[in-house]
């Protein structure tokens, strides 16, 4: 009969651990949302920037003349 009790204790411990993990995951998700968008790379140039107009002429996808 102790085997059944031990199995139940093991299962309860597993469920508690899963709940704690889910709570940590949810907390990290909230913290990331508050932090802002991901992407620690360099800033992307604005296509409407006058300095970038010269480079748009060289873009093969835009049909360079």
C-alpha positions as CSV (number, residue, x, y, z in Angstrom):
1,X,0.0,0.0,0.0
2,X,2.9,2.3,0.5
3,X,3.7,2.0,-3.2
4,X,0.4,3.7,-4.1
5,X,1.1,6.5,-1.6
6,X,4.6,7.0,-3.0
7,X,3.3,7.1,-6.6
8,X,0.7,9.7,-5.6
9,X,3.4,11.8,-3.8
10,X,5.6,11.6,-6.9
11,X,2.8,12.6,-9.2
12,X,1.9,15.6,-7.0
13,X,5.5,16.7,-6.9
14,X,5.6,16.4,-10.7
15,X,2.4,18.5,-11.1
16,X,3.7,21.1,-8.7
17,X,7.0,21.3,-10.6
18,X,5.1,21.7,-13.9
19,X,3.0,24.5,-12.4
20,X,6.0,26.4,-11.1
21,X,7.7,26.0,-14.5
22,X,4.6,27.4,-16.3
23,X,4.5,30.3,-13.8
24,X,8.1,31.1,-14.5
25,X,7.5,30.9,-18.3
26,X,4.6,33.3,-18.0
27,X,6.6,35.7,-15.9
28,X,9.4,35.8,-18.4
29,X,6.9,36.4,-21.2
30,X,5.5,39.4,-19.3
31,X,8.9,40.7,-18.6
32,X,9.9,40.4,-22.3
33,X,6.7,42.2,-23.3
34,X,7.4,45.1,-20.9
35,X,11.0,45.3,-22.1
36,X,10.1,45.9,-25.7
37,X,10.6,44.2,-29.0
38,X,13.4,41.8,-29.4
39,X,16.3,42.5,-31.7
40,X,19.5,43.7,-30.4
41,X,21.0,44.3,-33.8
42,X,21.9,47.5,-35.4
43,X,19.1,49.9,-36.3
44,X,17.6,49.6,-39.7
45,X,17.9,52.6,-42.0
46,X,14.7,54.5,-42.9
47,X,13.8,54.0,-46.6
48,X,12.5,57.6,-46.7
49,X,15.8,59.0,-45.5
50,X,17.2,61.3,-48.2
51,X,20.6,59.8,-47.8
52,X,19.2,56.4,-48.7
53,X,17.6,57.6,-51.9
54,X,20.9,57.1,-53.8
55,X,21.1,53.5,-52.7
56,X,17.5,52.7,-53.8
57,X,18.7,53.2,-57.4
58,X,21.2,50.4,-56.9
59,X,18.6,47.9,-55.6
60,X,18.2,45.2,-58.3
61,X,14.7,44.2,-56.9
62,X,13.4,47.7,-57.6
63,X,14.3,47.5,-61.3
64,X,17.4,49.6,-61.6
65,X,17.5,51.8,-64.7
